[in-house]
């Protein structure tokens, strides 16, 4: 996943990492712990690339100066409640509303889909 240009688009975390620049002492612990390579040190201050950050929190839990925190994204992702809703959502994405209705109609008639 690290080789993709925007790995954050493929994960469904509702958070992203942010740093309080006044608290950051530039130790680099967060940079070492980041599994996606989203963090860099610039002038001894940690910075995050939001295209790479997946909101896992590894950088937050290991920051000795408590300069890092997770911020909730403005658009929240809520997972489907069960498998039926998950598969319906996948079908809607693949076939659209009309295609989904056609597929469900064929299923109800016992036709091959």
Order of alpha helices (4+ residues) and beta strands (2+ residues): beta-alpha-beta-beta-alpha-beta-alpha
